Amino acid sequence: MSQAALIDDLRAKMRELEGRPQVASMRVHPVLNGLVDVQPGQVYTVGAASLAMLLMAGPSAEGQWSAVIGATDFGLQAAQAFGVALERTVLVPDPGADWLSVTAALVDVVPVVVVAGRTMASRDAQRIAARLHEHQGILIAWDTAWPRARAHLRLTDVQWQGTDRGAGHLRARRATIEVQHTGRPPRRRELWLPDDHGRVRVADEPPQLRRVG
């Protein structure tokens, strides 16, 4: 299928999403409450796939659709564990040379668009920003520099658990998430991504145990 045909096909499949209601802000994953405010019409840059999934999870829990462009190694199982509804997720692993047109087409109809591993010129960023503002979606730039992004999210102090002297397997990851909004001091919070029960939670909160019987 040619890139032009791909774009037309994506438009047709997502036409049912046109006319989505305007919202003042988007829901965030519970671990991000008070840490980042997600405003429609804005771009957020992230330094890790798990952070992109966290930003996708809030709107996905409200029934919104997402699209992921240019991520050939996007972990579907991990995204589902973070709370992303895969049945409402469009994947375009290799958009080719027309990735900008594919991005613009999806921004028109999908509320949450993730773009991975691209270099964005300022002029192109302005065009995408105008479409985001018009359609009130958000764009998550993963490993992609983006001029005038509203906030940047990154992980620091990452610690894995589950290995001992090279044996065993990785069971849990603890890390500090740092959010830098434009013009504000950075905000930080320690998270389990995930804990040894596979749950994403704030590090100082006790895990929710399942009832037996």
N, C-alpha and C positions, 0 to 999 in steps of 0.2 A: 504494500500500500504506500502511495506517495505521501509526502508530508502534507500536501494540500488536502488530500483525501482524508488523512488522519485528523486534521483540524476540523474538517466538515463533519466527520463522524462523531468527534467529541462534542461538537456543538449540538448535533442532533440528539445525542444521548442525554445531554445535560439540559436540554431546553425546558424540561419540566421544572427546573430549579429557578427559572427566571421569575422575577417578581417576588423574591423572598422578602420578608418583612424587614424594615429598618430597625436596628437595635442600637442602644447607646453604648453598650459594652458587651463583650463576649465572656461567657463563662470560662473559668480556668480550672485546671485540676486542683483538688483540695490542697495539695502540698504547695501550691503557688499562691494561695490566698494571702493577700497583704504584701506579696513580694513583687508581683508584676501585674500591671493593669493592661488588659488587651482591648484596644480600641479599634473598632471597624475603620477601614481605610488606611491602616498603618502597616509598616514593614518591621519585622523583628528578626534580628540575626542571631544565630545559635552556632555554637562550636562543637556540638555533638548530636548524633542521631537521637539519643534519648531525650534531649531537650526539645527537639522538633516534635517528638511524639507527645511529650507533656503538653505542649501548646496545642497540638491537634486534639488531645483527649477531651478538653472542656467543651468546645463546640460540638464534637462528635457525640458526647453524652446527651446533648440537647437535640440530636437528630440532624445536625448539619452534615454536609458532604465535605470531603477533603480530596485533594489531588497532590500527588508527589511526582515531581518531574526531575529526571536526570539522576536518580539514585538507583543504580543497578544492584546495590547490596542492601536495600531497605529491608529490615527485618520484620516480616509480617507478624510472626508470633510475638515478638517483643512489643510491637505496636499494639496488638490486641491485649497484651498483659497490662499495658499502660492505660487502656480504656478506649482505644480507637476502634470504631466499628468498621471492620474490613468490608462489609457489604455496602458501605457508603464511602468507599475510598477508591479513587481512580489512580492507577499507576501508569506512568509513561516513563519507563526506565531509560530509553534512548530516543530522545526527540530529534536527534541529528542536528543539522545546521539550522533548522527552523525552530529551535527551542524557544526563541523569543516570541514567535508567532503562536506557538502552542501555549506558552505561559499566558499571553494576552487573551487567548481564546478561553482558557480555563478561568482566569480572573473574572471574566465577564459573567460566569454562571456558577462558579463554585466558591463558597464562602471562605474556605481555608486552602491556600495553595502553598506547597513547599517546593522550593527550587534548590537543587543541590549542585555544588561544585562548579559554579559559573562566575565569570568576570562580567560585572555589570557596568557599562558606560553610564555616565551621568545623564546623558540625553535619553537613553533607553529607560533608565530608572524613573525619570520624570514622567514618561509616557505611561509606564506601568502604575506609578503612583496616582496618576489622574484617573485611571480605570478603577483602581482600588477605591478611591474616594467616591466615584460615581456609583459603584455597585456595593460599597460598604462591606468588602471582604478584608481579609488580612493575608499577607504574604510572609512566609517564614523562609529566610535565606540561610540555608545550612552550608557552612564552609564557603560562603559567598559574601564578598564585601559588597555592601549596599550603601550608597550615599544617603544620608539623612534618615537612617533607620530610627525608629522611636526608641528602641532598647536593644541591648546586646546581652545574651545569656551565655555563660560559660561555666564549665565545671573545673574546680580546683581541689587539691588535696584528696585525690581519688585513692581509695584503699579497697583492695579485693580481699575477701575471706574465703577459705575453703581449701587452700593449698598448704602443705607442710613439707618443706625441704624438697619441693618439686613433685610431691605426690598428691593424690586427691584430685578434686575438681572445684572450679569456682562456683560458690553458692550465693554470695552476696557482695554488693558493692556499696560502700559508703563514700559520699562525696559532698563537697560544699558547692552549692549553686550560687553564683554571683550574677546579679542583675544590675546592669548599668543603664538607667534611663538618661536621656539627654538632659544635661543641666542639673542633675541630682546626684547626691552621693550614692555610691553603690550599696546595694542591699545583699545580704548573704544569709544562707540557711543551710544547715546540714541535713542531708536526706539519705535514705536508703533507696538505691536504684538498681535492683530491689533488695529487700532483706532476705534472710534464708528461708522464708516462707513464700517468696515470690511476690511480695507486696511492695508497692511504692508508698513510702510514708516518711514523715519528718523523723529525724534520727532520735530525738529525745521523747518521742511518743511511744508508749508500749504497743506491741503488735496486737491486733484483734484476733483472739483465739476462736477457733470454731468449736461449737458445742457438739458433744458426742452423745448420742442417744436422745 
